[in-house]
Each structure stands twice: as structure tokens, then as C-alpha cells.
């Protein structure tokens, strides 16, 4: 038996987004304990040529619940312009995405298996199946941006470890 699209996508997004929520919470706690304005982290970046924490968090949201929305439509595009957020706004985006993901049923997502899917950037189109989109585009992007958000906070002194990044693992009962 193969792995279901729900387990591949939603369950993976929930684990990862839980990790992002946790590292953001630890970031807020670190800032409070060290008298640092958490909003100073929103525009923090690893390198001048890389995008800031705000973009990384927005991309985690876009490549999770946004990817599922794209699967339903059969079309995914880059995220729309999102207004600037403060640190609490980033945390709310993650919480809202997690809440939306938890409302999806396995049957609803699994019904999308095998469907055609297109990623479109202006006039450029990349054809996928639903599974190919999730495995080769959405999940790699999701993990890249989640890792970069983690790295930015770690670089700024937030005491994080690998376990924080992993989120709630799906262990055998």
C-alpha cells in the first residue's frame, strides 16, 4: 500500500508548521526574557541577499495551506503580496494556517490524488500531478523556508535545537 496524499502533505505540513510555531514562541520568550523587542526580528536575515524572517514565515504558510488550496484549484502561483506583519502577526499567520490544515479531512485531500496541477509564474507554467507537486515543489520549499526561519532566530541568539525544528513527530503508537 502506498502513502496517501493526506499523509504526505497535510500531516507533514502540520508537523513542520508546529515546529515553526514552537520556534516563534521560543523567540518571543527569549526576547521577553532579554528585554529585546521581538519586532526587531521580523526583518532579520541571515545574509543581506536573503529575504527576512517575515518572508520565510509567510512562505511556510503559503507552501502549506496555500499548497492545498492550489491542489484544489489545480493551479498554484507565487504568494500574493502580504502586508507587513509584526512578530505577533507572524505567529497568528502560522496559527491560522495550522488551524486551517487541521480542518481538512483525509478523504477530502486524498480525493485530489492523481489530479493535474500547474504551477504558474507569469507566463511560465510547470505541469505536475498533485503528488509530484507536493513531493518535488511544495514540501522542499516548505522545509527550506521553515529551516531558514529557524536559522534566523538561532542566529539572533534564540536557544533552539533540532528537536524544536522537528515539531511533533508521528511515532508508532
Beta strands, then each sheet from edge to edge (+ up, - down):
strand 1: 75-77
strand 2: 116-121
strand 3: 124-129
sheet 1: 1+ 2+ 3-
end
